[in-house]
Amino acid sequence: MLYSRIAGTGSYLPDRVLSNADLERIVDTTDAWIQERTGIRQRHVAADGQTTADLAEMAALRAMEAAGVTAADIDMLVVGTTTPDLIFPSTACLVQARLGANGCAAFDVNAACSGFIYALSMADKFVRSGQSKCALVIGAETLTRMIDWTDRGTCVLFGDGAGAVVLKPSEETGILSTHLHADGGYKELLFNPVGVSAGFIDEPGHGVKVKMIGNELFKVAVRALARTAEEALAANELPQEALDWLVPHQANLRIITATARHLGLPMERVIVTVDRHGNTSSGSVPLALDEAVRDGRIQRGQLLLMEAFGGGITWGSALLRY
């Protein structure tokens, strides 16, 4: 059987760090309030003029170096993002040109915070079917560009960053299965009210701002992530005890803790970066993965469960042997 296997990982965070103490000076909040409700201490913010493609390019180069591949090897490029540089062309096309991987398939996937899991699932199918020999999958966001910095319920949550993986075919076990879901009936829980066909809002105080009903979203997220974790294990007839690591979407420490508890995993076997990165949306899972690979926690052959939940609402998981 042919699998798609992660050959290399990479990530990138902007230089600017915005701490909770910094936020105390611009919005009615406190470090204690933020940490108690989210577990976040700081987040990274893209510099003026720095775009999603900039972050994605750096993460991609590091993943390619780790995998030992060049731009000439890449035959598919998928970017999970909800903050593209332009309406079109896609951020994937922009990154492709910068890397010099011209000519291969390149496209974006917008599934909000689940974007990387969705993109990984797409690439996995192409590799396993033999249509791709070297797929580059990126999750990248500049969410701070659409934050209302007067809304303490949302501005404390988000950060900017990017992560990437290179997938190659292998007879060794790699991605065992992916599971994708969405329910547009929950749109009002987390969304951005502006767009192209719906129209942009130019009135003072409006613009491109994230809207969220946090308490309700929390409950839906915990239930959905528990279900998709169970689904992934059941699909592969594996018990919870078989998991070596949980690599979750880094949205809120309380959600991460609840998911780990449901799986019977101690927090020592959960990769947590939300305290330092905040919620980087599509970037959060590959950022956490790359950190744990590079610091030696995640080893070859270990069983990982990656999962994410985002606006739409969307959610999904990927079970794999690293």
C-alpha positions as CSV (number, residue, x, y, z in Angstrom):
1,M,0.0,0.0,0.0
2,L,1.2,3.5,-0.8
3,Y,1.0,6.2,1.8
4,S,1.8,9.9,1.8
5,R,4.4,10.6,4.5
6,I,5.7,13.8,6.0
7,A,9.3,14.2,4.7
8,G,9.9,17.5,6.3
9,T,8.4,20.3,8.4
10,G,8.9,24.1,8.6
11,S,7.5,27.1,10.2
12,Y,7.8,30.9,10.5
13,L,6.7,33.5,13.0
14,P,7.0,37.3,12.5
15,D,9.6,39.1,14.6
16,R,7.2,41.4,16.4
17,V,5.8,40.0,19.7
18,L,2.7,41.4,21.3
19,S,2.4,40.5,24.9
20,N,-0.7,40.6,27.2
21,A,1.0,43.5,28.9
22,D,1.1,45.3,25.6
23,L,-2.6,44.7,25.1
24,E,-3.4,46.1,28.5
25,R,-2.3,49.5,27.2
26,I,-4.7,49.5,24.2
27,V,-7.8,47.6,25.3
28,D,-9.7,47.0,28.6
29,T,-8.2,43.7,29.6
30,T,-5.5,42.3,31.9
31,D,-2.9,39.6,31.6
32,A,-4.6,37.6,34.3
33,W,-8.0,37.7,32.5
34,I,-6.5,36.6,29.2
35,Q,-4.5,33.8,30.6
36,E,-7.3,32.5,32.7
37,R,-9.7,32.3,29.8
38,T,-7.4,31.4,26.9
39,G,-4.0,30.3,28.2
40,I,-2.4,32.9,25.9
41,R,0.6,35.0,27.1
42,Q,1.7,36.5,23.8
43,R,1.3,36.4,20.0
44,H,3.3,37.4,17.0
45,V,2.1,40.2,14.6
46,A,3.2,40.6,11.0
47,A,5.1,43.8,10.3
48,D,3.7,46.6,8.1
49,G,3.8,45.3,4.5
50,Q,4.5,41.7,5.6
51,T,1.8,39.4,4.0
52,T,0.5,35.9,4.3
53,A,2.6,34.9,1.3
54,D,5.7,36.2,3.0
55,L,5.1,34.0,6.0
56,A,4.2,31.0,3.9
57,E,7.3,31.3,1.8
58,M,9.6,31.2,4.8
59,A,7.8,28.2,6.3
60,A,7.9,26.5,2.9
61,L,11.6,27.0,2.5
62,R,12.3,25.5,5.9
63,A,10.1,22.5,5.2
64,M,11.8,21.9,1.8
65,E,15.2,22.1,3.4
66,A,14.2,19.6,6.1
67,A,12.8,17.3,3.4
68,G,15.9,17.7,1.2
69,V,13.8,18.8,-1.8
70,T,14.1,21.7,-4.3
71,A,11.5,23.7,-6.1
72,A,12.0,21.5,-9.1
73,D,10.7,18.5,-7.1
74,I,7.4,20.1,-6.1
75,D,4.5,19.1,-8.2
76,M,1.7,20.3,-6.0
77,L,1.3,23.3,-3.7
78,V,-1.7,23.8,-1.4
79,V,-2.1,26.7,1.0
80,G,-4.7,26.7,3.8
81,T,-5.5,30.3,4.5
82,T,-8.4,32.6,5.2
83,T,-6.3,35.8,4.9
84,P,-4.9,35.6,1.3
85,D,-2.7,38.4,0.0
86,L,-5.2,39.1,-2.9
87,I,-8.6,38.0,-3.9
88,F,-6.8,36.4,-6.9
89,P,-4.5,35.0,-7.8
90,S,-4.3,32.6,-4.9
91,T,-1.6,32.9,-2.3
92,A,-0.5,29.4,-3.4
93,C,0.3,30.9,-6.9
94,L,2.2,33.8,-5.3
95,V,4.3,31.4,-3.2
96,Q,4.8,29.1,-6.1
97,A,6.4,31.9,-8.2
98,R,8.6,33.0,-5.3
99,L,9.9,29.4,-4.8
100,G,10.4,28.8,-8.5
101,A,8.0,25.8,-8.6
102,N,6.2,27.2,-11.7
103,G,3.9,24.9,-13.6
104,C,2.7,22.6,-10.8
105,A,-0.9,22.6,-9.5
106,A,-1.3,25.4,-6.9
107,F,-4.4,26.5,-5.0
108,D,-5.8,27.8,-1.8
109,V,-8.2,26.1,0.6
110,N,-10.3,28.4,2.8
111,A,-11.7,26.4,5.8
112,A,-10.8,29.0,8.4
113,C,-8.8,27.5,11.3
114,S,-9.3,24.0,9.8
115,G,-7.5,25.1,6.6
116,F,-4.3,23.2,7.1
117,I,-6.1,19.9,7.9
118,Y,-8.3,20.4,4.8
119,A,-5.2,21.2,2.6
120,L,-3.3,18.2,4.0
121,S,-6.3,15.9,3.2
122,M,-6.4,17.2,-0.4
123,A,-2.7,16.6,-0.9
124,D,-2.8,13.2,0.8
125,K,-5.3,12.0,-1.8
126,F,-3.1,13.2,-4.7
127,V,0.0,11.5,-3.3
128,R,-1.7,8.2,-2.5
129,S,-3.3,8.1,-6.0
130,G,0.1,8.6,-7.6
131,Q,-0.8,12.0,-9.1
132,S,1.8,13.8,-6.9
133,K,5.3,12.7,-6.0
134,C,6.1,15.8,-3.8
135,A,3.4,18.0,-2.4
136,L,4.0,21.1,-0.4
137,V,1.2,21.9,2.1
138,I,1.2,25.2,4.0
139,G,-1.1,26.8,6.6
140,A,-0.5,30.6,6.8
141,E,-2.4,33.5,8.2
142,T,-2.2,37.2,9.0
143,L,-5.3,37.3,11.1
144,T,-4.3,40.4,13.0
145,R,-5.1,42.3,9.9
146,M,-8.9,41.8,10.5
147,I,-9.1,42.2,14.2
148,D,-11.1,44.9,16.0
149,W,-8.5,46.1,18.5
150,T,-11.2,47.6,20.7
151,D,-12.9,44.2,21.2
152,R,-11.3,42.4,24.1
153,G,-13.2,39.3,23.3
154,T,-11.4,38.7,20.0
155,C,-8.3,40.9,19.8
156,V,-6.5,39.0,22.6
157,L,-6.9,35.7,20.7
158,F,-5.2,35.9,17.4
159,G,-1.7,36.0,16.0
160,D,0.1,35.6,12.7
161,G,2.3,32.7,11.5
162,A,2.8,29.9,9.1
163,G,3.7,26.2,9.1
164,A,4.4,23.8,6.2
165,V,5.0,20.1,5.5
166,V,6.3,18.3,2.4
167,L,4.5,15.1,1.6
168,K,6.1,12.3,-0.4
169,P,4.9,8.8,-1.3
170,S,6.2,5.9,0.8
171,E,5.5,2.3,1.5
172,E,6.1,3.1,5.2
173,T,3.0,4.1,7.1
174,G,2.3,7.8,6.9
175,I,-1.1,9.4,6.9
176,L,-3.6,6.8,7.9
177,S,-6.8,8.8,7.4
178,T,-8.2,12.3,7.3
179,H,-11.7,13.3,8.3
180,L,-13.3,16.6,7.2
181,H,-16.6,18.2,8.3
182,A,-18.5,21.5,8.2
183,D,-21.8,22.9,9.3
184,G,-22.8,26.2,7.8
185,G,-25.7,26.4,10.2
186,Y,-23.3,27.7,12.8
187,K,-22.0,30.5,10.7
188,E,-22.9,33.2,13.2
189,L,-20.6,31.8,15.9
190,L,-17.5,32.9,14.1
191,F,-17.4,34.9,10.8
192,N,-16.3,38.0,9.0
193,P,-19.2,40.0,7.7
194,V,-17.6,41.5,4.6
195,G,-16.7,40.0,1.2
196,V,-16.8,40.5,-2.5
197,S,-20.3,39.6,-3.6
198,A,-21.8,40.5,-0.2
199,G,-19.9,43.8,-0.4
200,F,-17.3,45.6,1.6
201,I,-18.3,47.9,4.4
202,D,-16.5,51.3,4.4
203,E,-18.5,52.9,7.2
204,P,-16.4,54.1,10.2
205,G,-16.1,51.5,12.9
206,H,-16.8,48.6,10.5
207,G,-14.4,47.2,7.9
208,V,-12.9,43.8,8.0
209,K,-13.5,42.6,11.5
210,V,-13.9,39.2,13.0
211,K,-17.3,38.5,14.8
212,M,-17.5,35.8,17.4
213,I,-19.9,34.4,20.0
214,G,-17.2,32.9,22.2
215,N,-19.2,30.9,24.8
216,E,-21.3,29.1,22.2
217,L,-18.4,28.5,20.0
218,F,-16.5,26.9,22.9
219,K,-19.2,24.3,23.5
220,V,-19.6,23.4,19.8
221,A,-15.8,23.1,19.4
222,V,-15.3,20.8,22.3
223,R,-18.0,18.4,21.1
224,A,-16.8,18.5,17.5
225,L,-13.2,17.8,18.3
226,A,-14.1,15.0,20.6
227,R,-16.1,13.4,17.8
228,T,-13.5,13.7,15.1
229,A,-10.8,12.3,17.4
230,E,-13.0,9.2,18.1
231,E,-13.8,9.0,14.4
232,A,-10.1,8.9,13.4
233,L,-9.2,6.2,15.9
234,A,-12.3,4.1,15.1
235,A,-11.6,4.3,11.3
236,N,-8.2,2.7,11.9
237,E,-9.3,0.3,14.7
238,L,-6.9,1.9,17.2
239,P,-7.4,2.5,20.9
240,Q,-6.8,5.8,22.5
241,E,-3.8,4.3,24.3
242,A,-2.1,3.9,20.9
243,L,-1.7,7.7,20.5
244,D,1.8,9.1,21.2
245,W,0.9,12.8,20.6
246,L,-2.1,15.1,20.2
247,V,-1.2,18.0,17.9
248,P,-4.3,20.2,18.3
249,H,-5.5,23.5,16.8
250,Q,-4.1,26.2,19.2
251,A,-7.2,28.3,19.8
252,N,-7.7,28.1,23.5
253,L,-6.0,26.1,26.3
254,R,-9.3,25.1,27.8
255,I,-10.4,23.5,24.6
256,I,-7.1,21.7,24.2
257,T,-7.3,20.4,27.8
258,A,-10.9,19.2,27.3
259,T,-9.9,17.3,24.2
260,A,-6.9,15.7,25.9
261,R,-9.1,14.7,28.9
262,H,-11.6,13.1,26.5
263,L,-8.8,11.0,24.9
264,G,-7.4,10.1,28.3
265,L,-4.1,11.8,27.3
266,P,-1.9,13.5,29.9
267,M,-0.9,17.1,28.9
268,E,2.7,15.9,28.7
269,R,1.7,14.2,25.4
270,V,-0.1,17.2,24.0
271,I,1.8,19.8,21.9
272,V,0.9,23.2,23.2
273,T,2.0,26.5,21.6
274,V,-1.1,28.6,22.2
275,D,0.6,30.3,25.1
276,R,3.3,31.8,22.9
277,H,1.6,32.0,19.5
278,G,-2.1,32.7,20.2
279,N,-4.5,31.4,17.6
280,T,-2.8,31.5,14.2
281,S,-5.7,29.8,12.5
282,S,-4.5,27.6,9.6
283,G,-1.0,28.1,10.8
284,S,-1.4,26.7,14.3
285,V,-1.3,22.9,13.7
286,P,1.8,22.9,11.4
287,L,3.5,25.5,13.6
288,A,3.0,23.2,16.6
289,L,4.1,20.1,14.6
290,D,7.3,21.7,13.4
291,E,8.2,22.9,16.9
292,A,7.8,19.5,18.4
293,V,9.7,17.8,15.5
294,R,12.6,20.2,15.8
295,D,12.9,20.0,19.6
296,G,12.9,16.2,19.4
297,R,9.7,15.4,21.1
298,I,8.0,13.9,18.0
299,Q,10.0,11.0,16.7
300,R,9.8,8.9,13.5
301,G,7.2,6.1,13.8
302,Q,5.1,7.7,16.5
303,L,1.3,8.0,16.1
304,L,0.0,11.6,15.9
305,L,-3.5,12.9,15.9
306,M,-3.8,16.4,14.4
307,E,-7.2,18.2,14.6
308,A,-8.6,21.6,14.1
309,F,-11.9,23.6,14.4
310,G,-12.7,26.9,12.7
311,G,-15.3,29.3,11.4
312,G,-17.8,28.0,9.0
313,I,-18.0,26.1,11.1
314,T,-15.4,23.5,9.9
315,W,-13.6,20.8,11.7
316,G,-11.4,17.9,10.9
317,S,-8.6,15.5,11.9
318,A,-5.7,13.6,10.5
319,L,-4.2,10.4,12.0
320,L,-0.7,9.6,11.0
321,R,2.6,7.9,11.7
322,Y,5.3,10.5,11.7
